Amino acid sequence: MQEWHYTATGEKVEIASEDALHQLVATGAVSQQTLLWRQGMAGWAPAGEVFPQLFSVSTPPPLPQGTHAPSRTRKQCHELDFEIFGDDLQLVEVELDPSETVVAEAGAMNYMEDGIVFETKMGDGSKPTEGIMGKLLNVGKRMLTGESIFMTHFSNSGTGKRRVAFAAPYPGKIVPVDMSQLAGELFCQKDSFLCAAKGTQINIAFQRRLGAGLFGGEGFILQRLTGDGLAFLHAGGTVIRKELRGERLRVDTGCIVAFESGIEYDIERAGNLKSMIFGGEGLFLATLWGHGTVWLQSLPFSRLADRIFQAAPQTRGGGSSIDEGSILGGLGNLLDGN
């Protein structure tokens, strides 16, 4: 790591790494007026100009002689770099530093480089000291959501950066979400979670309204993600991000992907009886209101599966097609039968 030279008097020059320099700022040993220089700079510059982000909050006074600075607050989750490839059948490639880990649903991995090791565990690993009863409780919760009771932990056991990729299970988009920008909490469909930085807690959340649970596309149980790292969700079709500032939004129940904790959610009838039966929009709509972000998908997997099933040729007991959809198809069947 490149070294920084710093001086408060213009005479005595000290040398420190960038991480050590950040610590000196936190303890007050380096102020905004302290002059900094490193190789490549044309000349000395005040620390407040070089690192303005470090002085965005008030700097604490210097500690008394002989005392030690408290350790800086560390992130709960591992920090990940990533890149998303593809358009409609996407995959996300996660870059891991040595000893970093990403947690994924079983079967989501697409490929991994040499040096990546994986282990299947019960739970997300966010509480390594948790007892056996706590782990069994979490397993029971995942069984209620219909998810696998196991999760796969991918870790970089090498000395350099290594990559592992996770693929979308059906056509759609992979949505990266920085949990630190969402007050550390997100509610999502139980089948939309793809992977996340280790330290993210993947739990369940019961809907407070029974109607939302019985008739909502997300079901009575949603997944609740908490942490301060990156999480990756998958949604069908095109993904739209909506910012609600107190207004209400009515949505097809299956089109909700995720929403922040500041969003309320309930179910209402889709108009009168005639609209409910013949409108083609389903019997119920979801109503969202509050302050926060909502992610919506244009093509829920259930809708995609229904369309494929409806378009598939119907078969008799012998497996022959009743209707191929064209005269040529029927003629081909006659020729095949001779």
C-alpha positions, 0 to 999 in steps of 0.5 A: 500500500502506498505511504503518505507523508504528513506534517502539522508544523511543516518541519517534522515529517511522519509517514503512515499507510492510508489505513493508519492515516484514517485512524489518525484522523479519527483520533484527532492526530491529523486535522484538516490543516495537516499537510499531506503528500505522497508520490505522484502529487505535485506538492503538499495539500491540506488533509481536508482537501485530500480526504474531505469525506473523512471530515464530513463529521466533527473530528473528536478531540485528541485522547489524553496521553497514555490512552488508546483510541477505541476501535473503529466500527467495523461492518457486519458483512464482508465487502464484495466487488461484483459484475453482472453479465448478460441481459435476460439470462444474467449471472453475477460474478462476485470477486472475493478477497482472501478469507471473504465469503459469499452465501448463496441458495443451494444450486445457484452457483454457475462457476468458480475459480481455483482457490474458491472452496465451498461448504454446505451449512445450516443457516447463513453463518451470520451468528457463528456462536449460535447454539444448536437450538438456535440453528434448529429454529432457523432451519424450521423457519426456512422450511416454512418458506419452502426454501432449502434448509441448507445454504452454501458458503463460498470462501476464498482460501487463496492469497489473491482475488478469486471469483465465483458466479451465480446464475439466474434460475429463469429469464429476468434481472439480477438486482444488487442491493446495498443493505447499508443504504436501506437502514440494514433491512429488506423484505423480499419474496421467498424465492427472489434471494440469490446470494449475499455477503457473509454476515447478512441474516436471512430470516422470515417475517410474518405478514401482520395482516392475514389477508395479505398472507392468504391472497398476496403473491408473496404468501403469508411469509416473506424473507427478511434480510438484515445486514450492511453488505451487498445482497443479490435478488432475482426477478422475472422480466424487467425490474422497476424501482419505485420510490414512495414518499407517502403515496399509495401504489396498487400492484398485481400481487405477484409482481412485488419483488422486495420493499424496505421496512418503511413500506406497509403492505395489504391486499384489496379486491380488484374492483367489483365482482364483474372486474374480479371475474372477467377483468383478467387481473386476478381477484386481489391487488396489493396496496403499498404505501409509506416511505421507501423503495419498492422493486417490481417485476414485469413477469413473475415466474408463476405467470411465465409457467402458466403461459408455457403450460397453456401454449404446450401441445395437449397429449393423449395417453400415447403421447401424440400431439392433439393440436400442433397449431398448424395444418403443416403440423397435422400433415407431419403427424399423418406422415409420421404415422405411415 
